[in-house]
């Protein structure tokens, strides 16, 4: 459905922890226990994806952790709507309610089919009773998200309320700090009481809080950088009437991989070095107009870097965005030069801050 599904590297590695916890029960039962946790996460995130679709929130990707998923939205509007109004409560309640509803259904099925199963006997989660573990994984995953630890659901609601008074960036950093503190406490308490499940939950809450904290920091940077600050102003252009052989000669003397194609002052297309070479090999000499792409997006000098990055991500195979002012190309931004430009801009700003202090 156009949403990238990503799995955090520590999630599959958690299977080895289950094998260690399983001990004498053997690897088959430990593997099934791990899959029951995966199933609980799938139930939770399926419900949240359905609610997000119902709310017309556009998602770009979802990163799966054992505590649930982290959404990456496709545009700022969806991200803003997800944290305001009734949308934030719908998303916060969807996961726990789905897990608890599943636990209730499973309880009814298990007790109806086999009344002898002791669902309320400790330990609630173990390799010795997979049916009991199946129910309690669902219940505890739903209960976990009522802790006030970001990025858990209730922690997100606290962040939303805090952001209305102190701003999103400050609120997100404070919520992430609180989440990491509570996660560390859970890890320590779990180690002292030998409650391994509590320690595991605390570990992944901490990982999730760090990921969210880094995302907020990155977002605060890209939303303050304007395209005029990072665009390349020394670049080559081609004309639609240029022959491919002439264009290839221009490529030899340029570090660009992609070239704006202009007719007079107006941008009419984009062509890549690779496309020029392929056309010459396959069809012989011709004109740039025949091989250039007319499907492109443009940005303005005052657009933010975040907006442009989202355009680069949304356009399949899109490697270059021309920066135009009144229809005239005044710069270009490409994936190739973006990171080096950002690094140089960061150094420039650091020097300016030092000069200001002096």
C-alpha positions in Angstrom: 0.0 0.0 0.0 3.0 2.3 -0.6 4.3 2.1 3.0 7.8 0.8 3.6 8.0 -1.8 6.3 11.3 -1.7 8.1 12.5 -4.0 11.0 15.0 -2.7 13.5 18.1 -4.9 13.6 17.7 -5.7 17.3 14.2 -7.1 16.7 15.3 -10.4 15.0 18.4 -10.5 17.2 15.9 -10.7 20.2 15.2 -14.3 19.0 18.6 -15.3 20.4 17.6 -13.9 23.8 14.4 -16.0 23.7 16.6 -19.0 23.0 18.6 -18.3 26.1 15.5 -17.7 28.2 13.9 -20.9 26.9 16.8 -23.0 28.3 15.9 -26.6 28.6 12.6 -26.2 26.7 14.5 -26.3 23.5 14.8 -24.0 20.5 11.5 -24.9 18.8 9.4 -23.6 21.7 11.6 -20.6 22.2 11.2 -19.8 18.5 7.4 -20.1 18.8 7.5 -17.8 21.8 9.4 -15.2 19.8 6.8 -15.5 16.9 4.0 -14.9 19.4 5.6 -11.6 20.3 5.9 -10.8 16.6 2.2 -11.6 16.2 1.3 -9.2 19.1 3.2 -6.4 17.4 1.6 -7.2 14.0 -1.9 -7.0 15.6 -1.1 -3.7 17.2 0.4 -2.1 14.1 -2.2 -3.4 11.7 -4.9 -1.6 13.8 -2.8 1.6 13.8 -2.3 1.4 10.1 -6.1 1.0 9.5 -6.8 4.0 11.8 -4.1 6.1 10.0 -5.7 5.2 6.6 -9.2 6.1 8.0 -7.8 9.5 9.2 -6.3 10.1 5.7 -2.8 10.2 7.2 -0.1 9.5 4.5 2.7 7.2 5.8 6.1 6.8 4.2 7.5 4.0 6.4 7.0 2.1 9.7 9.9 0.9 11.7 9.1 -2.2 13.8 10.4 -2.7 17.3 9.3 -5.3 19.9 7.4 -2.5 21.7 5.5 -1.6 18.5 6.2 0.6 15.4 7.4 4.1 14.8 5.6 5.9 12.0 7.4 8.1 9.4 4.9 10.4 7.7 5.0 11.2 4.0 4.3 14.9 4.4 4.3 17.5 7.2 0.5 17.9 7.0 0.0 14.2 8.0 2.6 14.5 10.8 0.9 17.6 12.2 -2.6 16.1 12.0 -1.4 12.9 13.7 -0.5 14.8 16.8 -3.5 17.1 17.1 -7.2 16.8 17.8 -8.9 13.4 17.9 -6.4 11.8 15.6 -3.8 11.5 18.4 -6.2 9.8 20.7 -7.4 7.5 18.0 -3.9 6.4 17.1 -3.0 6.1 20.8 -5.9 3.8 21.6 -6.0 1.7 18.5 -3.0 -0.4 19.4 -3.8 -1.2 23.0 -7.5 -1.9 22.2 -6.6 -4.2 19.3 -4.2 -6.1 21.6 -6.7 -6.4 24.4 -9.5 -7.4 22.0 -7.3 -10.1 20.6 -6.4 -11.3 24.1 -10.1 -11.6 25.0 -10.9 -13.5 21.8 -8.0 -15.9 22.3 -9.0 -16.4 26.0 -12.5 -17.4 24.9 -11.2 -19.8 22.2 -8.6 -21.4 24.5 -10.9 -21.9 27.5 -13.7 -23.1 25.2 -11.5 -25.6 23.5 -9.4 -26.7 26.5 -10.8 -25.6 29.9 -7.8 -27.3 31.6 -5.4 -24.6 30.4 -4.4 -22.4 33.4 -4.3 -19.0 31.8 -3.9 -17.1 35.1 -1.0 -19.1 36.5 2.5 -17.6 36.8 4.8 -17.2 34.9 2.4 -15.6 32.5 5.0 -15.7 29.6 7.2 -18.8 29.3 8.1 -21.5 26.8 6.4 -24.1 29.0 2.9 -22.8 28.2 2.7 -21.2 24.8 -1.1 -20.8 24.8 -0.9 -18.8 28.1 2.0 -16.8 26.6 0.0 -16.0 23.5 -2.8 -14.3 25.5 -0.5 -12.4 27.9 1.8 -11.1 25.2 -1.2 -9.4 23.7 -2.4 -8.1 27.1 1.0 -6.8 28.3 1.9 -5.1 25.0 -1.4 -3.1 25.2 -0.8 -2.3 28.9 2.8 -1.3 28.2 1.7 1.7 26.1 -0.1 3.3 29.0 3.2 4.0 30.6 4.1 7.8 30.4 7.3 6.9 28.5 7.9 8.3 25.0 7.6 6.9 22.4 4.9 4.7 23.9 1.3 5.8 23.2 0.6 7.6 26.5 4.0 9.2 26.3 3.1 10.6 22.9 -0.1 12.1 24.4 2.0 13.8 27.1 4.4 15.2 24.5 1.5 16.6 22.6 0.1 18.4 25.6 3.5 19.7 26.5 4.2 20.9 22.9 1.2 23.2 22.9 2.9 25.3 25.6 6.6 24.9 24.9 6.9 24.0 21.2 7.3 20.7 19.4 11.1 20.5 19.5 11.4 21.3 23.2 8.5 18.9 24.0 9.9 16.1 22.0 13.4 16.4 23.6 11.8 16.5 27.1 9.6 13.5 26.3 12.4 11.5 24.9 14.5 12.3 28.0 11.7 11.2 30.3 11.3 8.0 28.2 14.9 7.1 28.4 15.0 7.7 32.2 11.9 5.5 32.7 13.5 2.9 30.4 16.7 2.9 32.3 14.7 2.4 35.6 12.8 -0.5 34.0 16.1 -2.1 32.9 17.6 -1.8 36.4 14.5 -3.0 38.3 14.2 -5.9 35.9 17.8 -6.9 36.5 17.5 -6.6 40.3 14.2 -8.6 40.4 15.4 -11.0 37.6 12.3 -10.0 35.5 13.9 -10.3 32.1 10.8 -9.2 30.3 10.8 -5.9 32.1 14.5 -5.3 31.2 13.9 -6.2 27.6 10.9 -3.8 27.4 13.0 -1.0 29.0 15.9 -1.6 26.5 13.6 -1.2 23.5 11.8 1.8 25.0 15.2 3.4 25.3 16.1 2.5 21.7 12.8 3.9 20.5 13.2 7.1 22.5 16.7 7.6 21.0 15.4 7.1 17.5 12.6 9.6 18.0 15.1 12.1 19.6 17.4 11.8 16.6 14.5 12.3 14.2 13.3 15.4 16.0 16.9 16.8 15.9 17.2 16.1 12.2 13.8 17.6 11.5 14.6 20.8 13.4 17.8 21.1 11.3 16.3 20.5 7.9 13.3 22.7 8.6 15.5 25.7 9.2 17.9 25.3 6.3 16.8 27.1 3.1 17.6 25.9 -0.4 19.6 29.0 -1.2 22.0 28.0 1.5 22.9 24.5 0.1 22.1 24.7 -3.7 24.8 24.5 -6.2 25.1 27.8 -8.1 28.0 26.7 -10.4 26.4 24.1 -12.7 26.1 23.2 -16.3 22.9 23.1 -18.4 22.0 21.5 -21.7 19.7 22.7 -24.5 17.1 20.4 -26.0 18.7 21.1 -29.4 22.1 19.9 -28.3 23.2 16.7 -29.9 24.0 13.7 -27.7 27.6 13.8 -28.7 27.9 17.5 -27.7 26.1 16.7 -24.4 28.6 13.9 -23.8 31.5 16.3 -24.3 29.9 18.6 -21.7 29.6 15.6 -19.3 33.3 14.8 -19.6 34.2 18.3 -18.2 31.6 18.3 -15.4 31.2 16.4 -12.2 27.4 16.5 -12.5 25.5 13.3 -12.9 22.2 15.1 -14.0 21.7 18.2 -16.0 18.8 20.7 -16.3 17.7 21.1 -19.9 16.7 24.7 -20.6 15.2 26.5 -23.6 16.2 30.1 -23.2 15.6 30.9 -19.6 12.9 28.2 -19.1 13.4 24.7 -17.7 12.0 22.1 -20.0 13.5 18.8 -18.8 16.2 16.9 -17.0 18.7 14.4 -18.5 21.2 12.2 -16.8 24.8 11.3 -17.9 23.8 7.6 -17.9 20.8 8.2 -20.1 23.0 10.1 -22.7 25.5 7.3 -22.8 22.9 4.6 -23.1 21.1 6.5 -26.0 24.4 6.9 -27.9 25.2 3.2 -27.5 21.8 2.0 -28.5 20.5 4.5 -31.0 23.5 6.5 -32.1 23.6 10.3 -32.1 20.5 12.2 -31.7 19.2 15.2 -29.7 18.8 15.8 -26.0 15.2 16.6 -26.5 14.5 13.0 -27.4 16.0 11.4 -24.3 15.3 14.0 -21.6 12.8 13.5 -18.9 9.9 15.9 -18.7 8.7 14.5 -15.3 10.5 16.6 -12.7 9.9 18.7 -9.7 11.3 22.1 -8.9 12.0 24.0 -5.6 12.3 27.7 -4.8 15.3 29.3 -3.1 13.1 30.0 0.0 11.9 26.4 0.3 13.2 24.4 3.3 15.6 21.5 2.9 13.0 19.2 4.6 10.5 20.0 1.8 13.1 19.2 -0.9 14.2 16.0 0.8 10.6 14.8 0.8 10.3 15.7 -2.9 13.5 13.7 -3.6 12.1 10.7 -1.6 8.7 10.9 -3.2 10.0 10.9 -6.8 11.1 7.5 -7.9 14.5 7.7 -9.5 14.5 11.4 -8.9 18.1 12.5 -8.3 18.1 16.2 -9.0 15.8 19.1 -8.2 16.4 22.4 -10.0 15.9 25.5 -8.0 14.0 28.1 -10.0 13.1 31.7 -9.5 10.4 33.1 -11.8 10.9 30.1 -14.1 14.7 30.6 -14.4 17.1 28.0 -13.0 19.3 29.6 -10.4 20.7 26.5 -8.7 20.4 22.7 -8.4 20.2 20.2 -5.5 21.1 16.6 -6.1 21.5 13.6 -3.8 25.1 13.5 -4.9 26.0 17.0 -3.5 23.4 17.3 -0.6 25.5 15.7 2.1 28.7 17.6 1.3 26.7 20.8 1.1 25.1 20.1 4.5 28.5 19.4 6.1 30.0 22.6 4.7 27.0 24.6 5.8 27.3 23.2 9.4 31.0 24.2 9.4 30.2 27.7 8.1 27.5 28.1 10.8 30.0 26.9 13.5 32.6 29.5 12.4 30.0 32.3 12.3 28.9 31.4 15.9 32.6 31.5 17.0 33.1 34.9 15.3 29.9 36.2 17.0 31.2 35.2 20.4 34.5 36.9 19.7 
